[in-house]
């Protein structure tokens, strides 16, 4: 008897940029484009994501402008059904101010 682990097959890892801090460990994240078919489909979309349990335990600070790695849970083709969890903070994106 074999047991299929379906949780790994429904997860997609993407990168995004924090656009807004919403409180209660939730953030509005804009997804970045990559070379995969789903990456081109999801590029520029905004998702509301929460932080993972380990990041919450270690009190890792995430601020607006940070690049983060997300684990997306896709159970439907509708963009509103996609749930995201921030699993890693990559670095801070520095935005230049107009002179």
N, C-alpha and C positions, 0 to 999 in steps of 0.2 A: 504494500500500500504506500503510495506517495502522497505527500501533502504539498500542494502548490502554494507558494508564498505570493499572493496577489498584491500585497502592499507595495513591493518594490517595482512591479510592472506598471503601477499607476502613478508613480512619482517621476517628475521631471525637474532637473536642476537648471536654473537660469540665474542671471545676474540682473540687478536693477539698481535704481537710485532712489533714496528716500526723498520724497517730495514734501511730506507733512507728517508731523508727530500728532497722533490723535488721542493719546492717553490710554491707560489700561493696557500698556504694552502692545499697542496696535499702531501701525504706520501705513501711510499711503505710499505705495512704491510704483514707480514707472519702470516697466521692463525694458531691457536693452535688446537690440537686435543681434542675432548671431546667424551662423550659416546653416542651421537646421531648418527643416520645413516649418516646424511649430514655432521656432524662434522668429521667423519672418512674419508669421501670422499674429503672434503675440506682441511684437515690437511696438513700443509706445503706449501700450495699454496700462491703465492704472488699476492696481489691485489693493485691497486692504489686507495687510498681513500682520500676523502676530509673531513674537519672538519665541524661539524654542525654549524648552525647559532648562537646558544647560546654560544658555545665555542669560536667562532670568536668574538662575541660581548664582552664577558668577558675577552678576550685576554689570554686564558689559554695556557700556553706554553707546547708544546709537543716536545720532543727531541728523538734522536735515542736511542733505548733500552727500551723505555716506554712500559708498557702493557696497552692496550686500549680495550674498549668495542666497537664493531662495530654493525651497523645495516646494514644488507645486503639486497639488493633489487634483488630478483631472479625472472626474467621473462622468463628465458630460461635455459636449462640444460647445455649450453656451459659456461665454466669457464670465458671466455673472455667477456661474456655479463653481469656478475655479477658486480654490482656497490656497493660500500661501503661508509658509512658515519661514522666517528668517533663520538660517542656520549658521551663517558666518559673516563677519564684518570684514570687508576687503580693505578699503581705504577711503579717505575723504576726497570727494571731487571738489576741486577748488574752482569757484566761479569768479571770473574776472569782472570787476566793476567797470562800467563805462566811465570814461574820463570826461 
